[in-house]
Amino acid sequence: MPRDLLAARRIFEVIMRIGPLQPSVAHTAAPALPTHTTAISPTQVPHMPGNTPPLRERPRRRAGNMPPLVPLNGSAMTGRPALVALDSEFSEQRLAEVQARQITVQTLQTKLATHLAQAGTAPKPDSIAARFAAGTLEPVYLDTAAFNAMSRGLPARARAAAGPVLIDAQQGRIIFNLQRAFAPGDTFSDAALAALGKQLNLSGHGLATPDWLQPAAGTPGRRKALMVPKYRGHQIPAQDGGAGFYKPDDHRLLEGKTKQMQEHLKTTVHANYLRADSTRAIGKDVMVHRGLYDFHHGIPENSLSAIDNAYAKGYRTVELDVEVSADGVPMLLHDFTVGRTLDLPDNRLVADVPYAELRDQPIVIRNPVDGNFVKTDQRLPSIDQVLRHVSGTKPGMSVVLDCKETTPEDVALMLLSQPQVLPFTAIKLYSSAYKGGFDQLFANLCKRLQINPLHSSDEPRRRKLRNDLSKIKVVPILDQSHLENPEMRAVFPGSDSVSGLADTATGWMQSWNGMHPVIAEAMVAHPDSNAGKAMQEARARLRQPGSGYEEAAFSAAYRFEDFSVAKSDGEREYFTWGIFGEINLVPDDGFQPKRGTAGAFRDQGESVLTDEPNEEVLALREDRTLPRGHTGVELNAPPGTTIDTKRDAALANLRRQEFAAKQRTLDKQSVDAVREGARLDRGAAAQLTPEARAAIDTRAESLGMLTERYRGAPVSHYLNEQAKGAKLEE
């Protein structure tokens, strides 16, 4: 079936699953003209076959109007069906989200009903607690804008007790803010639990509030506001369209050899690099780090203009950084906090800020001397926007997405929903976040998608997920320091010898054969140590046929210092911006200075990642190491200018502590279950007696079971439908 007709049929089926489009509340104004308000670009509704008129894009409600509501058919498990706003995004994604939230709510209803029955206390039948437990309150799920409009239509008393949950006692409704009432893992947010506890008022019925109805940190009360430091600096005028506090890039390290460099560039830059059957066979390829930024001329790092500049200068492979917002939207951003590159002085963790607050924020270029900044004409884009931009305007370009911590999971789900970008895209994954390798990532995705890693009933879903993940190209990054980490060694065991450490390194790298490795980064930082020798041995093993990496390029990864300043004696000091917005001095010796020196790692691999691609091309052409330094990020400041590395240290440390508190340790039980499930799925289950398999299923149930109605994410819905045999036509 043609794609446009298939898409039209799907949209038609989705809308048919929504109840009759009859508003269930009165309205005084007609909807505004159609528009699209989600984080992704508008999806154009295709023309329907035959004489059926095309479906219109969903209308956007005018600010201040109460949204019309429609029933979501099939959403009632216990109690009443859910209502959704007419201006919700009529898609499988939105239906999946609402149905998942409905399960979370109904689980709480069941808990409350059980709690009341066991307590032997029956609240008054017309009380909120009794009505909620009985499922007679009509659940309503709204986006923030619609929720706020609904709130304004309720009495002041109801609004005061609301938080992200409203009770409309007169209409018999309980209304949830989809963005604020729920937390990852299909649970309620602390704010929602606090609001529910207040609304249910169990203490007023002589009952204690159970632990599962209390916020993790306790119900927030009135507290004295904490004085949180702010990121220093204010906006200053741009100079010549850019940041005058940086010198222009004069490329003096090219030593008058620009023409030779440009000629050699043709042999070290390759269109469609990630589409190649063997990146190793291609030979040297120069990859541009964070895009080709130019601070002096107002081109910030990790921006669409930096991508455009790299392409215009002849480069075809870029590495870009990814962070994920509080509501799961991957964005083009390097730091774990928002302060350095955006005009957001609270410098919050990216993971704590909804995408709606970040989208289209102007990117700034900041002066390290005083924190002042110029605003550029670039806006913070989502990765979806980036990949659409590259796909539509940059033929032949490849994009490596640098995904720190567990952001690869969000990016993988996004890529699976957009298979058209898979051929030119790869994901970087770090050993610091995935000490359990691929099996840890698979276990995390199983939890998110509600797929049991071991139970026989979920075998089709596991197979589908593994098959889909195998299509995603990856760049595993193994840090030498992790070879002796106890968590990694527990999952990838080996003796304490060099060979045993190499076993750990090889095992970790080869675990990613569950996806599609196209580049391997396993740099040797300290070659004389046991771990360094083990890395060298592991690299040799991975070059062998059958390793899964025999066709993958190895990476020589540079990081040029983010900026430098002249000292009074004519030398230079080099600094980096840290991931929490702090400033760090680069030491004068050891491994780090080499990362800012063109040619220093040219023998480490075929794929060369660098901030200074022109200089690296020359170093490759002449097979030598250039003088340390760079020419594009030198501060235009008098010699001897002091860089205060402590200026924003207090705020950076606060965010670092918040970040550390959110980190999860390796769940080895889940990793072991994934491995056992994979072994069973590969055929071991066929050798078991029915009784033995049933015993494993009983054990697997403790890991969580997929409910029949669960639609926790777009991909989980897709996987579930695939598992049931509903094959989508391509």
TAHUWO-V981129 format. One record per residue. N is the residue number from 1. RES is the residue in one small letter. OMEGA is omega in whole degrees, 0 to 359 (NA if undefined). D_FIRST is the distance of its C-alpha to the first C-alpha in Angstrom with 2 decimals. Layout:
BEGIN
n = <N;N>
res = <RES;RES>
omega = <OMEGA;OMEGA>
d_first = <D_FIRST;D_FIRST>
END
This chain:
BEGIN
n = <1;2;3;4;5;6;7;8;9;10;11;12;13;14;15;16;17;18;19;20;21;22;23;24;25;26;27;28;29;30;31;32;33;34;35;36;37;38;39;40;41;42;43;44;45;46;47;48;49;50;51;52;53;54;55;56;57;58;59;60;61;62;63;64;65;66;67;68;69;70;71;72;73;74;75;76;77;78;79;80;81;82;83;84;85;86;87;88;89;90;91;92;93;94;95;96;97;98;99;100;101;102;103;104;105;106;107;108;109;110;111;112;113;114;115;116;117;118;119;120;121;122;123;124;125;126;127;128;129;130;131;132;133;134;135;136;137;138;139;140;141;142;143;144;145;146;147;148;149;150;151;152;153;154;155;156;157;158;159;160;161;162;163;164;165;166;167;168;169;170;171;172;173;174;175;176;177;178;179;180;181;182;183;184;185;186;187;188;189;190;191;192;193;194;195;196;197;198;199;200;201;202;203;204;205;206;207;208;209;210;211;212;213;214;215;216;217;218;219;220;221;222;223;224;225;226;227;228;229;230;231;232;233;234;235;236;237;238;239;240;241;242;243;244;245;246;247;248;249;250;251;252;253;254;255;256;257;258;259;260;261;262;263;264;265;266;267;268;269;270;271;272;273;274;275;276;277;278;279;280;281;282;283;284;285;286;287;288;289;290;291;292;293;294;295;296;297;298;299;300;301;302;303;304;305;306;307;308;309;310;311;312;313;314;315;316;317;318;319;320;321;322;323;324;325;326;327;328;329;330;331;332;333;334;335;336;337;338;339;340;341;342;343;344;345;346;347;348;349;350;351;352;353;354;355;356;357;358;359;360;361;362;363;364;365;366;367;368;369;370;371;372;373;374;375;376;377;378;379;380;381;382;383;384;385;386;387;388;389;390;391;392;393;394;395;396;397;398;399;400;401;402;403;404;405;406;407;408;409;410;411;412;413;414;415;416;417;418;419;420;421;422;423;424;425;426;427;428;429;430;431;432;433;434;435;436;437;438;439;440;441;442;443;444;445;446;447;448;449;450;451;452;453;454;455;456;457;458;459;460;461;462;463;464;465;466;467;468;469;470;471;472;473;474;475;476;477;478;479;480;481;482;483;484;485;486;487;488;489;490;491;492;493;494;495;496;497;498;499;500;501;502;503;504;505;506;507;508;509;510;511;512;513;514;515;516;517;518;519;520;521;522;523;524;525;526;527;528;529;530;531;532;533;534;535;536;537;538;539;540;541;542;543;544;545;546;547;548;549;550;551;552;553;554;555;556;557;558;559;560;561;562;563;564;565;566;567;568;569;570;571;572;573;574;575;576;577;578;579;580;581;582;583;584;585;586;587;588;589;590;591;592;593;594;595;596;597;598;599;600;601;602;603;604;605;606;607;608;609;610;611;612;613;614;615;616;617;618;619;620;621;622;623;624;625;626;627;628;629;630;631;632;633;634;635;636;637;638;639;640;641;642;643;644;645;646;647;648;649;650;651;652;653;654;655;656;657;658;659;660;661;662;663;664;665;666;667;668;669;670;671;672;673;674;675;676;677;678;679;680;681;682;683;684;685;686;687;688;689;690;691;692;693;694;695;696;697;698;699;700;701;702;703;704;705;706;707;708;709;710;711;712;713;714;715;716;717;718;719;720;721;722;723;724;725;726;727;728;729;730>
res = <m;p;r;d;l;l;a;a;r;r;i;f;e;v;i;m;r;i;g;p;l;q;p;s;v;a;h;t;a;a;p;a;l;p;t;h;t;t;a;i;s;p;t;q;v;p;h;m;p;g;n;t;p;p;l;r;e;r;p;r;r;r;a;g;n;m;p;p;l;v;p;l;n;g;s;a;m;t;g;r;p;a;l;v;a;l;d;s;e;f;s;e;q;r;l;a;e;v;q;a;r;q;i;t;v;q;t;l;q;t;k;l;a;t;h;l;a;q;a;g;t;a;p;k;p;d;s;i;a;a;r;f;a;a;g;t;l;e;p;v;y;l;d;t;a;a;f;n;a;m;s;r;g;l;p;a;r;a;r;a;a;a;g;p;v;l;i;d;a;q;q;g;r;i;i;f;n;l;q;r;a;f;a;p;g;d;t;f;s;d;a;a;l;a;a;l;g;k;q;l;n;l;s;g;h;g;l;a;t;p;d;w;l;q;p;a;a;g;t;p;g;r;r;k;a;l;m;v;p;k;y;r;g;h;q;i;p;a;q;d;g;g;a;g;f;y;k;p;d;d;h;r;l;l;e;g;k;t;k;q;m;q;e;h;l;k;t;t;v;h;a;n;y;l;r;a;d;s;t;r;a;i;g;k;d;v;m;v;h;r;g;l;y;d;f;h;h;g;i;p;e;n;s;l;s;a;i;d;n;a;y;a;k;g;y;r;t;v;e;l;d;v;e;v;s;a;d;g;v;p;m;l;l;h;d;f;t;v;g;r;t;l;d;l;p;d;n;r;l;v;a;d;v;p;y;a;e;l;r;d;q;p;i;v;i;r;n;p;v;d;g;n;f;v;k;t;d;q;r;l;p;s;i;d;q;v;l;r;h;v;s;g;t;k;p;g;m;s;v;v;l;d;c;k;e;t;t;p;e;d;v;a;l;m;l;l;s;q;p;q;v;l;p;f;t;a;i;k;l;y;s;s;a;y;k;g;g;f;d;q;l;f;a;n;l;c;k;r;l;q;i;n;p;l;h;s;s;d;e;p;r;r;r;k;l;r;n;d;l;s;k;i;k;v;v;p;i;l;d;q;s;h;l;e;n;p;e;m;r;a;v;f;p;g;s;d;s;v;s;g;l;a;d;t;a;t;g;w;m;q;s;w;n;g;m;h;p;v;i;a;e;a;m;v;a;h;p;d;s;n;a;g;k;a;m;q;e;a;r;a;r;l;r;q;p;g;s;g;y;e;e;a;a;f;s;a;a;y;r;f;e;d;f;s;v;a;k;s;d;g;e;r;e;y;f;t;w;g;i;f;g;e;i;n;l;v;p;d;d;g;f;q;p;k;r;g;t;a;g;a;f;r;d;q;g;e;s;v;l;t;d;e;p;n;e;e;v;l;a;l;r;e;d;r;t;l;p;r;g;h;t;g;v;e;l;n;a;p;p;g;t;t;i;d;t;k;r;d;a;a;l;a;n;l;r;r;q;e;f;a;a;k;q;r;t;l;d;k;q;s;v;d;a;v;r;e;g;a;r;l;d;r;g;a;a;a;q;l;t;p;e;a;r;a;a;i;d;t;r;a;e;s;l;g;m;l;t;e;r;y;r;g;a;p;v;s;h;y;l;n;e;q;a;k;g;a;k;l;e;e>
omega = <178;186;183;178;178;179;179;180;181;180;178;180;180;183;178;179;176;183;179;186;178;179;179;172;182;180;182;182;177;178;178;179;183;173;183;186;182;183;182;180;186;174;180;181;182;178;180;180;177;182;180;180;180;176;179;171;184;180;176;181;174;180;176;179;177;186;172;183;177;179;176;185;177;183;183;172;169;179;189;178;179;171;175;180;178;180;172;179;183;183;176;180;182;177;180;181;183;180;177;179;179;178;178;180;183;173;178;176;181;178;182;179;178;180;180;180;181;180;181;181;179;176;178;185;182;179;179;181;181;182;179;180;181;180;182;173;182;182;179;182;187;168;187;183;179;178;180;178;177;181;182;179;182;177;182;181;179;179;184;183;194;195;179;179;178;171;173;186;183;180;181;184;169;193;185;171;186;183;188;186;186;182;177;181;178;177;175;173;178;180;179;178;178;180;179;179;179;182;182;173;181;179;177;177;178;182;173;177;182;182;185;177;181;176;182;182;183;181;182;177;178;181;175;183;178;177;180;180;179;176;187;173;178;183;174;182;174;178;183;177;183;184;182;179;169;177;174;180;181;178;182;178;177;172;178;184;183;182;179;179;182;176;181;179;181;181;182;176;186;174;177;185;184;176;184;176;180;175;178;183;180;185;184;175;182;180;185;185;179;186;181;183;181;187;184;182;172;177;184;175;176;180;177;179;176;175;179;182;178;181;181;181;172;183;187;176;179;172;184;184;183;166;185;181;181;180;168;180;176;183;180;187;183;190;173;179;189;192;189;187;176;179;180;190;177;173;180;172;179;183;179;186;177;182;180;179;184;186;177;173;177;176;182;172;192;176;182;183;185;180;179;188;170;175;177;177;180;179;179;180;170;178;175;178;181;183;175;179;180;182;185;187;186;180;179;182;174;184;172;182;181;187;180;181;184;177;176;181;178;181;178;179;178;181;179;178;180;186;181;181;183;185;184;185;174;180;171;178;188;176;179;181;185;178;175;176;183;183;177;177;180;179;179;179;176;179;182;183;180;174;179;185;190;188;183;183;181;179;179;180;178;180;180;180;179;180;180;181;181;180;183;179;185;174;179;180;180;178;182;184;183;183;180;178;183;180;180;181;178;181;180;189;176;179;181;180;176;180;179;176;176;175;178;181;181;180;180;181;184;176;182;171;173;172;183;180;178;176;177;176;178;186;180;183;183;190;184;178;177;179;178;177;178;178;179;178;180;178;179;178;183;176;186;176;179;181;188;181;184;178;184;174;168;185;168;190;176;164;176;181;184;174;177;180;181;175;182;182;179;175;180;171;183;184;171;169;178;186;176;178;180;178;181;176;178;180;183;181;180;186;188;179;179;181;177;184;183;178;185;183;187;179;183;181;182;180;185;181;186;172;183;187;181;180;180;177;178;179;178;181;184;178;179;176;178;176;180;175;181;186;185;184;175;179;177;185;180;176;180;177;182;173;182;182;181;189;181;185;182;179;179;179;177;179;177;178;178;179;181;181;181;187;180;174;180;177;185;178;179;178;178;179;177;181;179;178;179;179;178;182;179;176;182;181;182;181;183;171;177;180;180;179;178;178;177;178;178;178;182;183;178;180;179;183;175;175;187;183;185;173;193;181;180;183;179;177;180;180;182;179;177;182;180;177;178;186;178;179;180;NA>
d_first = <0.00;3.84;6.39;8.54;6.89;6.26;9.81;11.08;10.33;12.08;14.89;15.39;15.70;18.12;20.25;20.43;21.98;24.71;27.47;28.40;28.94;32.67;34.98;37.34;40.01;41.69;40.96;43.04;40.66;37.24;34.55;34.71;32.25;28.79;28.84;27.50;30.06;28.48;29.27;25.91;24.92;23.33;19.63;18.69;16.90;14.11;14.50;13.28;11.91;14.85;18.32;17.81;19.50;18.06;19.18;22.25;23.04;25.39;29.01;31.70;34.88;38.08;40.47;42.94;41.05;40.34;36.56;35.12;33.96;31.38;31.13;28.50;27.66;28.07;30.12;33.43;34.62;38.25;39.61;37.72;34.08;33.48;33.34;31.41;31.94;29.97;29.57;28.06;24.76;22.26;20.01;19.60;22.19;24.73;24.27;24.70;27.85;29.38;28.84;30.48;33.36;33.76;34.43;36.98;38.74;38.81;40.18;43.01;43.61;44.08;46.42;48.46;48.77;49.96;52.34;53.88;54.28;55.95;58.24;59.40;59.23;57.41;56.86;57.31;54.42;53.73;53.78;50.73;51.05;51.14;48.26;46.05;46.92;46.22;42.81;43.90;43.20;39.86;37.97;36.53;34.54;34.74;34.30;37.67;37.86;37.10;39.42;42.21;41.82;42.02;45.05;46.88;46.72;48.56;52.31;53.86;54.90;51.36;50.19;53.05;52.06;48.36;47.18;43.40;43.80;45.00;46.50;46.53;49.02;49.29;45.59;45.31;42.70;42.36;40.41;39.02;38.35;35.11;36.26;39.88;40.20;38.27;38.78;36.86;36.81;35.93;39.48;41.34;42.85;46.64;46.78;44.81;47.07;50.11;48.91;48.04;51.41;53.16;51.28;51.70;55.36;56.07;59.51;60.38;59.87;62.15;59.39;58.82;55.52;53.71;52.60;48.90;49.44;51.25;49.97;50.33;52.98;54.67;54.36;54.88;58.09;60.00;60.76;62.45;59.91;59.71;60.52;57.56;58.23;56.15;54.75;57.35;56.93;56.07;54.30;56.19;55.47;53.37;55.29;53.78;50.39;50.66;52.88;56.34;57.55;55.67;56.92;54.70;53.31;55.73;54.33;57.92;56.95;55.47;59.10;58.46;55.87;52.88;52.24;52.33;50.02;47.46;47.64;47.15;44.27;42.19;42.66;42.07;38.93;35.57;32.28;29.26;31.78;29.60;26.98;29.75;29.91;33.52;34.97;38.33;38.29;37.81;41.23;42.44;39.98;41.25;39.23;40.30;41.27;40.18;39.19;41.97;43.95;47.11;49.16;51.78;49.26;47.36;44.31;43.98;42.58;39.04;37.94;35.42;38.41;39.43;36.02;36.32;39.87;38.98;36.34;38.79;41.48;39.37;38.17;34.64;34.74;35.72;36.51;36.14;37.46;35.59;37.04;35.40;36.47;37.72;34.39;32.45;31.28;31.72;33.79;35.38;38.91;41.42;44.07;43.99;45.69;45.01;48.49;48.83;45.90;45.48;48.14;48.20;51.74;51.28;49.37;47.38;45.19;41.65;40.48;42.54;41.17;38.05;35.63;36.44;39.97;38.96;36.06;37.26;40.74;42.59;43.24;46.95;49.10;52.10;55.63;56.81;60.42;60.31;56.73;56.38;53.08;51.40;48.10;45.51;42.82;40.21;38.51;37.38;33.62;31.18;29.57;26.21;27.83;29.36;26.23;24.46;27.66;27.79;24.16;24.55;28.13;29.27;27.52;28.83;30.21;30.06;30.87;32.78;32.95;36.41;35.95;39.34;40.14;37.11;34.86;32.60;31.19;30.06;28.71;26.86;25.12;24.24;22.89;20.74;19.08;18.61;17.67;17.53;21.34;22.12;22.89;25.76;27.06;29.55;31.53;35.29;36.75;40.48;42.81;44.71;41.88;40.51;43.59;41.65;39.05;35.40;36.32;37.69;34.54;32.51;35.07;34.86;31.09;31.48;33.95;31.79;28.71;30.94;30.14;33.21;34.00;35.76;34.93;33.24;30.92;29.32;28.81;24.99;24.94;27.38;25.41;22.26;24.43;26.22;23.13;21.81;25.32;25.68;23.20;25.51;28.23;31.70;35.25;37.65;41.07;44.00;47.21;50.29;52.10;49.72;50.60;53.57;51.86;52.52;49.06;47.34;49.94;49.39;45.72;46.32;49.89;52.30;56.02;57.92;58.43;56.61;54.61;53.77;52.60;50.48;48.94;47.96;46.54;44.58;43.27;42.06;40.33;38.70;37.39;34.80;33.34;31.11;29.29;29.31;32.75;32.84;36.28;39.19;41.95;45.04;47.90;51.46;53.49;56.80;57.01;60.41;59.48;58.27;54.88;54.76;55.65;53.03;50.36;51.48;51.31;47.85;46.62;48.03;46.30;42.92;43.37;43.52;40.74;38.81;39.51;35.98;37.49;38.60;35.97;36.37;38.71;41.55;42.12;45.35;45.06;47.48;48.18;50.49;52.78;51.37;54.56;58.12;61.45;64.64;67.62;71.19;72.03;69.32;66.94;63.66;62.30;58.63;56.64;53.19;51.50;50.74;47.63;49.52;50.78;54.10;55.83;56.84;59.32;58.21;60.96;62.80;62.34;60.09;56.35;55.31;57.06;55.31;51.96;53.13;54.43;52.41;52.56;53.97;50.95;49.77;50.40;48.32;44.94;42.61;40.67;43.16;42.50;44.93;45.81;47.79;45.51;47.82;50.76;48.83;47.73;51.42;52.47;50.05;51.25;54.87;54.31;56.54;56.67;57.22;59.67;58.47;57.06;54.52;54.77;52.11;53.13;56.90;58.48;60.49;63.42;67.08;67.99;68.88;66.52;66.01;62.61;62.99;60.69;61.86;60.97;57.81;58.49;59.18;55.86;53.99;55.80;54.96;51.24;51.61;53.17;50.43;47.83;49.76;50.00;46.21;45.74;44.76;46.39;44.56;43.59;44.48;43.93;40.23;40.04;41.79;39.42;36.40;38.10;39.02;35.54;34.09;36.73;35.93;32.17;32.96;34.73;38.03;37.03;36.96;40.66;41.65;43.07;41.35;44.35;44.06;40.36;41.18;43.95;41.62;39.27;42.31;43.18;39.63;39.67;42.17;39.54;37.50;34.85;31.40;31.67;29.00;28.26;28.48;25.88;28.00;25.64;22.02;21.77;23.77;21.48;18.54;20.80;21.99;18.67;17.77;21.22;20.75;17.84;15.07;12.63;10.18;6.84;7.45>
END
